[in-house]
């Protein structure tokens, strides 16, 4: 595989001022420490690269901690004759896991569900009317599942679409938060997701400050939802800047 663009891993944690309350440990008998030693409101370092697959129209590689994803874009190509005529383009998304992505084989998320969520997150950001009667295929492969697979897939796919030259209103950044006891944990790893009481994921267009998808599972109080959304939106804004820097570096490298 060849690679272009991208810099050293960068952080995109929300600002400390977003949450001023002192956090309490989840367990009353001992202080709870995250498996990777991060603070509750610190995201994993993000490493991004474009041009990971030479045969694709565009591609990107993302590494967030132990979560590693590669996305390839093919098209726009002429839609199949069996499909009804459409004056706007079609988006086809497929997410799969390698057999070695998880410690236990077959433990990965449902491919159809995560593919549908990827489609929903990206569809609102793409200018589908710029490629009528054609289809763009998005193929995401999770090389290693280390937690927050879907947000990483979405962000990586957005970067790959931009690398392919697909017209978009803005890049799409995604961040999730897990509720563990009374605490909110941003960008959780697999161990934290296994014990979470609930999760909240936001995908947004950072430059336009628009949300393309909000997914909530578990029981949440209204104040907790507001707090989690603030954390996610702040982190999405910073992740968007990292993604744009990756594209700028990629463009400058290709011109040299």
N, C-alpha and C positions, 0 to 999 in steps of 0.2 A: 504493500500500500504506500502511496505517496501522500505527503501532507504539505499544506501551505497555510500560512496565517497562524494566529493564536500566539499567546505569550505564556509566561509562567503562570501557574495556578493563581487565581485571584479570588478574593473574598467579596461577598456581597451581603453581609449580615446587616439587618436593620439597625438604625441608629439607636444608641443606648437611651436616648430621650424618649423613644417610642413607648418604653415601659419603665416607669420610675419606681414601681413598688418592689420592695425587697422580696425575692423569691423564697418560698418555704420548701423544705425537702418533701418529697412524695411520701416517704416513710417516716414515721415519727421516732423510730428507734435509732436510725442511722441516717447520715447525710447521703443523699443519692447523687451519684456521679455518672455522667453520660459515658457510654462505652468507649468513645473516642476522646474523652476528656474535654469536650467543648462546653462552653457556657450554654445555658438553655436557649438563649437567643442568638447564638452564633451559627452561621451556616458553614458547610464544608467548603474547602477551597474548590474553585471551579476551574477546570482546564478544558479549553475549547480549541478545536482545530477544524478548518474547512479543507475541502479537496482531499478527503481521505480515500475516495474510491475513484480511480481514473475513468472507469467505464461509464460512470453515471453522469447525468446532466449537471448534478450538483450533489455535494455530500458534506457531512460534518461528523466529527467525533467529539464526544463529551465524556469527561471523567469528573465525577463529583464524589470524592472519597473513594469508596470501593464500588460505586455504581458506574459502570462503563457501558456506553451506548454508541452505536454507529448508525447513521441514517443516510440512505441513498435516495436520490430523486431521479425519476425517469419521465421524460416528456417535456412539454405537452406533446401528446401523440393523438392521432385521430381516434375518436371514440368508435367502439364496435358498432357495426351496422344494426345489431339487434337492439341497441339502445335507442330510445326515443330522441327526436331532435331537440336540442336545447341551445338557446342563444347565449348561454353562459357555460363556462368550463365545468368539468367534474373533477372532484378530488377523491382519490382512492387511497386509503390508509391501511397499512398492515403492520402489526407489531408481533414479533416472535422472540423467543428466548433460545439461547444455545442450551444444549443438554447439560453443560457444566456451569450454567449461570447461577444456580442455587446450590447450597450444600447438599440438599436432598433432591434427587431427580423428580421432576414433575411437580415441584412445590411452587412454581412460578404462577403469576396472576393469569386470569383467563384472557387468552389472546383476543377473543372477539370483543370483550368488554373494554379492554384497554385500547384496542384499535378504534372502537366507536368514540371513546372519549378523546382520543387524539384528533379524530376527524372533526368533532364538535369544537375543539379548541382552536384549530387552525382555520376552519372554514370562514369564520368571520373576519379574518385578517387578510385573506387573499382576494385580489381583484379578479374574481372569476370571469367577469365580462371581458377581460382582455384576451382570453383564449377560448372563444366559442367553439362548440362542436368537438372539443378535444378533452383529453383526460391527463391529469398529472398523478403519477403514482408515487406514494411515499412509503418506503420500506424501512422500518426501524428494527434493528437487531440489538437485543440486550445481551451484551457479552458477559456481564457480571452484575448480579442483583445485590446491591448493598443497602437498599432502602430508598424511598422516594423515586421509584422507577419511572412512574408516569410523568411527574414534573420534569425530570431530566430528559425523557424521550421527547416531550413537547418542545422544550427549549432547543434541543439539538435539532429536531425536525424543522423548526423555524429558521435556524441558522442554515440548514442545508437548502431550504427553499430559496433563501436569499442568495446563496452561493450558485444556485441554478439559474438565477436571473428571473425568478417568478415575481411578478408585480405584487407587492403587498402594501397595505396601509401602514404597517409597522411590524417590527419583530414581535414575536410572542414569547413572553417569559412566564414561567410557572414556578410556584413555590408552595409547599405544604407545611402545615403545622399539626402536631399531634397533641392531644390533651391527655396528660398522664397525671392522675390525681387532681390536685389543684393547680398544676403547672402546665404551661404551654411550652412545647419543645419544637423549635423550628428545624426544618430539614432533617427529620428523624432517620436513623439508620434502621436496619431490619429488626434488630432486637427490640428497639423502642416501638416499632409498629406492631410487633407481636403482642405487646402489653398495653397498647393505647386504649383509652376509653372512648375516643372519638378522633376524627381527623377532619381538617378543612384544607382544601386546595383552591388556589386562585390562579387563573391564567389571565394575563392582561396584556394590553398594548402599552408599554411604559411611556412612550413619548406622547400618546394621546390620552393617557390616564383612563383607559376604557377596559372593562373586564369582559372577557369573552366566555369565561366559564367559572362557575363557583360550585364546588362539590363539597357537601358536608355529610359526614356519617357519625352516628352516635348521638348522645344527648348533650346539648350545649345550652348554656344560659345566654341571654342577649348580651350582657357585658362581655362574656368570654368570646362570643362571635365577633364583636366589634374589635376587641383587643387582637384576636387572631388575624382579622382582616388587615388591621393596621400593620402588623408585623409582616404579613405576606406582601402587601402592596409596597412597603418600604424596601423590602428585599428584592422584589421584582424590578423596581426602578433601578437599583444598583446592578442587578444581573443584566438588565437591558444595556447598560453602559458597557459592561464587559463584553457582551455579544457584539455590540457595534464596534468596539475596539478591535475585536477579532477580525471582523470583516474589513475594517480599514487597513489593518496590517496585511491581510491577505491580498487586498487590492494593490497595495504598495509593493508587495513582494513580487506579484505577477508582472508589474510594470518594469521591474529591474532587469 
